[in-house]
């Protein structure tokens, strides 16, 4: 474990997110505030789920053994559920804030709900990723040998990739979730909750890193595509964007081609 | 304490004392401040400063609902919100930087001596108010200059000492090229041995330059970024001193007590700081220099006097609030930086003024935020989650305080909400979340 592992894993896990932050959020103060508020909401949800887990542990009298594993799994599921609940709560808050901003500031365009969906998803994702991974990262700086007792030596890489997947998934879940709330399609909310539970469950059902990662990535790609189409993208717009020929891009950059 | 920068409508008398601040304070704060804050944002030509003066004596409660006469009622809030977000971020950045410096130092050097620090915050504040009431300005100025001197030189030297910068005898090192080596040996809890050897002349030169430039920047004039950087540095140094000298539980109790005191001192009618501000306003003079971080100020020397014919475009955003957390015997001084927009005489400068208007945050607030996060980093059993949770909690508290500031438009204590959130999150994360996350991590579960 060296600085190479530290930096490598840090950039694997947080590189894309940092890029997203730098390009889309860092320049706009209002978005930063919404991002931090989203992170705060995730933190509160984690707090409440830890409390539930703690109480469950106290109720089962802290015995070691399989009971504790079930309590942990129960805690994890409750946590996922509470996270989605707080995502909904944040949606309601943002809705109220948007309306407030619109009435007060009729001239200026308040951020659209889609943008807020993305920002809130990113906030949730950042906080979730940081909380899962930062302790592991700081341990990777210190001395040690990974897997000396027979565990996989790919622990850090696997954690980094899983963290990346979780962060991006939160972004996509945010977009899908908010869209479901906006259009009152409650099945979307249910699907988000179920996929979240699925991703979380398969991390403890299977202890093979490869399978975990591959299935998580498949879910990531599916959710990403879905979120892309929900956010208004299409194959045509993607093609234009990639060829730098779309009008919005040109207008935005005030160039003519 | 958080305030909007109010604008000053009077002409400015420029002398050596007032060259750093406006000569008079605007009309009573509770009516004036928020009004002037949003006002100068746009169409400044329309809103003459005389309007403010006329409304100076209005009932503050009425003011909140009515706004300035002649203007649509919703406009104030609109202007407030328009630059609310940007200035929130302008405060987030220095607070974050200060915390990062403190946490980085704490994590890399584990050097603690259990010493009982005598906190004289309340006593000092009352002492300060008494001095001010009896117009002992020279004494106050001298005291503030002494304390900033001590901070910039002595504490920097101690900070370097924490890193065990070993001054070596000159003759030994002058023959070799002195390379910088830092040694952490303190108390056997060294994380990584890095050694810095430095000869006395180099040390003297470094500390002297650092301190002298700091004194100039803080007490006189200097580039804005350098001023802000020095304010952040001295806040971080003070926070580290606090963290080092406060015993474990005292720190938490003191943080809680300070927030309550902050609340009382700023909001209660008989609070010492409120009395201070009101005395200053009665005397129609600026409050003596205090420790305030301004988010957006450029002091331009000799920039225009106010042209009476174009008063709309020229407003001095001066905030007569004193930093209320005079936390200790070394109350650091910082002159509030005053912005003078260039003399134009036409309302085209509204954009510039809008950008220059900002929010001021007392340095004591910086220090206590950093103390909380530093303590979380130091005592959270090596856990980064606790530190991060406190960090986010403090930022959200600051955000909420700024929101309340925008709503109530008067000076508000910046500590209570942030510190309350910070304390709640510290204790709950340390005791509840950490075991949960550790257990999840050990079973490699992801939630």
Interface residues (C-beta under 8 A of the other chain):
Chain A: X29 X30 X32 X33 X36 X37 X39 X40 X43 X46 X47 X49 X50 X51 X53 X54 X69 X72 X73 X75 X76 X79 X80 X83 X101 X104 X105 X108 X127 X128 X130 X131 X132 X134 X135 X136 X138 X159 X162 X166 X199 X200 X203 X204 X207
Chain B: X74 X77 X78 X81 X82 X85 X86 X88 X89 X92 X382 X383 X384 X385 X388 X389 X392 X393 X395 X396 X399 X425 X428 X429 X432 X433 X435 X436 X437 X438 X439 X440 X441 X443 X444 X445 X446 X447
